[in-house]
Amino acid sequence: MTPAISARDLRKVYPGDPPVVALDGVSIDIRDNEFFTLLGPSGCGKTTLLRMIAGFEHPTAGTLSMHGDNLLDSPPHKRPVNTVFQSYALFPHLTVAQNISFGLEMLGKPADEIKATVDEMLALVKMEAMADRQTSQISGGQQQRVALARALAPRPRVLLLDEPLSALDFKLRKEMQLELKRLQTETGITFIFVTHDQEEALTMSDRIAVMNAGSVRQIGRPRDIYDHPAERFVADFIGDTNFLAGEIVSTENGHAEVRLTSGKTVPAPAPEETQSGRKITLAVRPEHAGISAGSDGLLSGDLREVVYFGTDTHFHVALDDGTAFVVRRQNRPDVASDLQAGARVSVDFPPLTGQVLRD
C-alpha cells in the first residue's frame, strides 16, 4: 500500500557559521489512516519535518511525497494538509461556528454544504451548545476543540498537529489525548503529531518515530519502543530506565548471556551484531525489577530512599558497584513493604527482561 507520506534522505541545512543541520538524511513512511507521532527533545528536527510536509520549509536535499505524488512541487495552499498549531490561532471576534466555517468559505464551498459540515464538526468535537459563543468566551480546552474542528472541516488527507496540548493543564491534557485518538479513529484521517512528551506519544500513537539531532533513531509501535529500545538514547528518552554495565559471555539466536558487575549472569535480547567479550549496557525498566531484603539477588546494595507516589512506590538503591538503580512497585492493598532507607537489599529481574543496547 502506498504510504500517506514518504520521505527519503531529507536534509535541511540552515546557513550560518557553522551551518545548522536541522534534518540529516531522514527517511520515513507514514501509513494512511495512521496516528503517527514525531517524538524527541527540543531541536531534534521534528517540527522542521512537520513544516516541510506542510510546505512552510523546503529541504536542502531529498524527496517528499504524499500518496505517491511529489509534494515538493506544490505550494502550501495546494496541499491536502491542514495544521493545528500550539497557539490554536483562532479568530477571537468570531463565534465557534464562524471559526469552523472560515476555511470552507475561503474555499468557496456552497452555503448549504458549509452549514452541514459545521454542524458535523460541532458534533464531532462535542461543541454543539457552544456554536454561537465567541472563542474569547470559552476555555482553553474548548478552544483546542474548535481549532481541531476548523482543521478537520475541509477534510484534509493529512492533519499535522504541532504540540497542540502543551498549553493545557495536566488533567485536561490527559482528557484531550483520548479525544484526539477518538477523532483520528472516527475521521480516518492520517494524523502526524509532534511532541516532546513521552506519555502523549505512548498514549495516542499507532507508531512513533523517536528523533534526535536531526535523525530518526527508531520507529515502532509504542510497546515495541518502550520494551525494546534500539539504543541508549531511545531507552533513556522514553520513560525511566536503569542502565547496568556488563559483558557479553556468549550469544545465540538473538539472545546474549550477560555477566553483570555482581559476577552473576542473566540472558537478555541483543542485537544480532553483538559479539562475545564485548562490554555492553543493559537497560532494565524500574517496574520490571523486584526488591527484597538481603543480599542474595542478581544485584545487591543499600536502599537510599523510599518515595511514595500514590499509585506506586519508588525504591532508590545504591548498588555495590556505585550504580544508581530504581525499582518501581505498584501499590496494592494486599502488598505492603517494610523496607526502610538504610537497609541492605537485593534487586532481581526475570530472564530476558533487560535489553542489550547499542551505544
N, C-alpha and C positions, 0 to 999 in steps of 0.2 A: 504494500500500500504506500502511495506517495505521501511523504511527511507534510504536515501543515507548514512547517518551517524547516528549512535545511540550510545550514551554514557550513562552509568548507574553507578552512585555513584563513579565517577572518583575522586581519590585523588592523589596528588603529594606533597610529603614532602621531602624537601632537608635537609640533616643532618646539624647540627650546634648546637650552644648553645646560644639561644634556636633554635630548628628546625624551618625551614621556610615552612609554608603551602602555596603552590602556587595554588593548587586546593583543594577544600574542599567539596567533595560529589556532583560533577557536574553531572546532568542528563539532557540530551538534545537529541532531534530528529531533524535532518535536512533533509528536503524533497528532493527528486530527482528533478533536473532541477530548483533549487531554488537559488536565490541570498540571502544568509544568512549572516548577519553581527554580529560579536562579538564586542560589544562596551563597553568601560569602561576606567577608568583612568589608568595611568601607574601603573604596579604592581598588577593589578586586576586578572591576570591569563589567559587573552585572548590569548597571544602569546604562553604560555605554552600549552594550549589546542590545538592550531593550530599545534605546533611542535609534539604533541602527535599523531595527525591524520597523520602527515607526516612520523612519525616513528623516529623522532630525539630525542624524550623523551619517557620514559616508565613510566606508572603510578605506584604509590605505591600500589594502590588498585583500584578495579572497572573493568568494561568491556567496550570495544570499538569495534563496528562492522561497516562494510560497506556493504550495501545491504544484510544484514543478515549474512554475513560471518565474523568470528572473525578476527579482524585486528591486534591484538597484537602479533600474531604468525608470521606475515610477516615482513621481513626487509624492510627498506625504498625503496630500488630499485625494490622490488617485488610488491609494492602497486600501483594501478592505479591512482596515485595522482601526481600532479606537483605543484610547489610553485613559486610564483613571490615575490621576496624579495624587501625590501625598496631600496637596493643599485643597483638593476637590475642584477648585476653580469654578464654583457656582456663581450665578448672577444674583446678588442679594436683593435687587429691586424686582425680580420676577418671582412668580409663585412656583411651587414644586412642579405643577403640571406644565407651566411655561418653560421651565428649565429643561424638562424632559423633551418637550416638543421642539425646542430651538433648533437642534441639528437636523431634524426632519424637515423643518420649514426652509432651512438653508439649502437642503437638497431638492426643494420644490415638490415635495410629496403632496398629494391631494388632501384637502381638509378632512374628509371622512376617514382616510387612511391614517392620518396623524392622530385623530381622536381615538380611533380603535387601538392604535399602537400605544398611545399614552395610557389608556385605561389598562391595557395588558401589562405594561411595565409597572404601573402603580400596584397592580395586584401581585405581580411577581415579587416586588420588594416590600409588600405589605404596608403600603403608604396611601391607600385609598382615602382615608379620613383626613389626610394632610394635603390633598391636592391643591387647595386654594390658599394655603399658607405661604407666606414669603419664606425663602430659605434662611433669612436672617432671624426668623422666629422659631426655628426648630433646633433640636440638639445636634451635637457632633455626629452621633451615630446615625441619626436620621438624615443628616446632610450626606453622609457617606453612602447611604442607600440611594439617595437621589442622584448622586454622581454615577453610581453603578447603573441605575435605570437609564440615565441620559446616554451613557456609553453603549448600553445594550440596545437601545431603541432602533438604531439604523441596521441592526442585525449584522455586525461585523463578523468576518470569518475568524478573526483573532482578536482577543481583548488583552491589552497589556496593562498590568497593574504595578505601579511604581511605589512600593511601600505604603499602600493606602490606609493601613491600620495603625501606623505609628503614632498618630495624634490622639488616639482613643485611650481611655483609661483601661486598666487591666481586665476588669470584668467584661466590659463592652467589647474589648478586642477579642476575647475568647468566644463571645457570642457571635461576633461577625466572622470569625474563622469558619464556624459551622455554616453560617449563612452564605458565605462565598462559595463553599463547596456545593451547597444545595443549588445555588444559582447556576453554577457551571454544569452540574448534572442535568438540571431541568432544561437549560437552553441548548446544550450540546455544543457550545462554542469552545474553541481552544482558548484556555486562559494561560497566560505567561505572567508569572507573579515574581516580583523582585523583593527580597527581604534579606536582612542580616539576622533575623530572629529564627533560631533553630526550631523552636516549638511551633511557630507558624508553619514552617516548611513541613515538619513531620506530621502535623495535624491535617493539612489540607491536600497535600500533593499526591498525584499518581506517581510522578517521578521527580527527582531532584537532581540538579547539576550543582555540585559544590565547586566554587571558583576561588582562585587565589592568584594574585599577582598577574592578572590578565589571561589566565589559562583555566581550563576545566580540569579539575583534579579527579573527579569521579561522578558518574551518572548512574542512578539506580532508583529503585523503589525505596521509600523511607526506611522500611525494616531492613532491607539489604545494606543500605549505607550505614545504619546505626549498628547493626550486628556484625557487619563485615566491612569495616573501613579499609580502603585500599592502601592508605599511607598514614603517617603520623599526623599530618596536618588535618586530614579529614576526621580522624579519631578524636583529636583534640578540640576541633571546632564544633562537632556535633555531640552535644551532651557532655557529661562528665566522664572522664576516663582516668584509670590508673595506668601508669607506664612502668613496666618491670624490665630490668636488664637481664639478659640471658644469653645462652649459647646453644646453637643447633647441634644436637648429638647425632641425629640421623633424620632422613626424610624418605617418605614413601607415599605415593598416590595422593599428593596434595596435603599431606599431614607431616608435621615435624615433631620430633621428640626434643623438648626444650629443657635444658638444665638451668634452673634458677640460681640466684646467688646463694640461696639457702643450701644448695647442693642437691636438692630433690628435683626430679624430672616430671614433666607434665606434657601430654600430647596437645597439639594445637594446629588449627588450619594454617597453612602457609602458602605464599606464592610459589609457583612451580620452579622459579629460578633459585629458590633458597638452597644453599649448599651447607653440608656438614662442616662444623668448625667455625661457622660464621657467628659473629656477635650480632645479636638482634635486640629489638624492643618488642615486648609482649604487652598488648593492650587488654585490660580487664575492666569491664563496666562495674561501678560500685554495687549495683543491685544484683550482679551475678556472683558476688562473693559472699561468704559467710564468716562469722566471727564467733569465737568461743574462748573461754578461759583456758590458760595453759600455754604450752609451747610445743605442741606435738603436730602442728599442721604443716602445710606446704611452706608457709611463711610464719614468722613469729616476730613480735615486737612489743612495744609499750603503747597502751591506749592513752593518747594525749587529751582527747576531748570527745564528749558525747553531746551532740546537738539535736534537739527535738524540733521537728518541723510540722508537727500535727499529723500529717499523713504518713510520715516516715521519720526515722531517726538515722543520723549520720554518725558513724564511729570513725574518728580520725586516729590513725595508727602510725607511729614511727617505727618502721621495720628495722631489724637489727643491722641492715646494711646502710641505714640512713634514709632510705626511700620513704616518702610520704604515701600513705595508702588510705583510701576512704572506702568504708563498707556502708551500704545503704540498706536498711531493713525496714520493710513496711510495718507500720504499727497496727496491730490487731488485738482485740480484747483477750484472745486466748494465748497471746505470746507476750511475755514480759521479759525484761532484761535487767539483771542486777549488776551488769558490768559498769564499773566506775573508772573515771580517769585515774591513771597511775597503775592499773592492773597489767599484768603480763597476759598477752592474748595470742591466739593462733588465728591465722587467716587462711581460708581454703576456698577453692572454686572448682567446679566439676571439670573433668577432662573435656577438651575441645571447646572450652568456654573462651579462653584467651585467644587473641588474634595476633599472629606474627605480622609486623608492619614493615613496609618499605619506608626508608628514611625520607 
